Amino acid sequence: MAERIIYFAGGCFWGVEHFFQGVDGVLETTPGYANGNIGRAPSYEEVYTDRTGFAETVRIKYNPARIGLPDLVDLYFTIIDPLSQNKQGPDEGTRYRTGIYYTNQEDADAIIPRYNLESTRLGAPLKVELMPLRDFYPAEERHSHYLDKNPGGYCHIPLLTFRYLRLYQDIKNLLGDEPDLVARMAEAASMIGKRMKFFWTGFYRVDGDSLVLGPFCGDEACLRIGYGRGVCGTAWKERRTVIVPDVERFPGHIACSSLSRSEIVVPVFTAGHDVVAVLDIDSTETDTFSPVDALWLDRIARIVFGVETGDIAF
């Protein structure tokens, strides 16, 4: 299958390029300037004035036999704030706007469903441009592979993101088309716990009016948790990811282990939007978990349960 190209603008192109360099199936990344209004190649200094109309953009050449365009779009959404206009991280200006630029209608047709799904998930219109590419000019050589050349250089993308990218891809590849859900949960719990060095990682499955313990990695745990009880039951009842910086300050916390100090619980939804399970993770330190953990663990849980692919039936 022939190589394909897509263009992503996601704030400073140093971090965006570095992220996609680590994506399986991406063959080549080129930072540059897209969709300007001056009709010629600009310099970085000109783009920096915000008077050229260009957005810092990365051209992604990829092998569609190894990764599809919808999957690339999903990964793109993990590194941007799609509701922020002309601002990503601390960087502000029209040059830092977000955008997905395509060169043919086939690509547009593949992107639109994932774009709309992200908007539905967030409950708001996205501030991400979705339009044909008008022009693209590669940036100066000093910007190419900038973070490889300058390992301590500036990056607006949290470093934790790069660890999760590798974990996400490895779990997805290892689980493959395995149909047994227990096996999938067991493998994922082990990989998450050991790779991220969490104290306890596991799944609780919805069983009537309670959550029942599923595959896990760590010490012995509570066998059942009632609806609305503790952090797990609260995430189930409120249908949202719950991050607890200090479990001692969470009303009604269920102390399955006295070593647990902070916790994150991610609900898993079926295609019909019912909660079918929760992914529960504990740390022996306070303030362990952040929105970055929440974002990636949600995506990993959906891969485990086949919600995105439709592989697993409930």
Sequence and secondary structure as in RCSB ss.txt:
>XXXX:A:sequence
MAERIIYFAGGCFWGVEHFFQGVDGVLETTPGYANGNIGRAPSYEEVYTDRTGFAETVRIKYNPARIGLPDLVDL
YFTIIDPLSQNKQGPDEGTRYRTGIYYTNQEDADAIIPRYNLESTRLGAPLKVELMPLRDFYPAEERHSHYLDKN
PGGYCHIPLLTFRYLRLYQDIKNLLGDEPDLVARMAEAASMIGKRMKFFWTGFYRVDGDSLVLGPFCGDEACLRI
GYGRGVCGTAWKERRTVIVPDVERFPGHIACSSLSRSEIVVPVFTAGHDVVAVLDIDSTETDTFSPVDALWLDRI
ARIVFGVETGDIAF
>XXXX:A:secstr
   EEEEEEESSHHHHHHHHHTSTTEEEEEEEEES SSSS   HHHHHTT S  EEEEEEEE TTTS HHHHHHH
HHTSS TT SSEETTEESGGG EEEEESSHHHHHHHHHHHHHHHHHHTS    EEEE   EEE  GGGTTHHHH 
TTS  SS HHHHHHHHHHHHHHHHHTT   HHHHHHHHHHHHHHHHT SEEEEEEEETTEEEEEEEESS   SEE
ETT HHHHHHHHHTS EEES GGGSTT   S TT  EEEEEEEE TTS EEEEEEEEESSSS   HHHHHHHHHH
HHHHTTTTTT S  
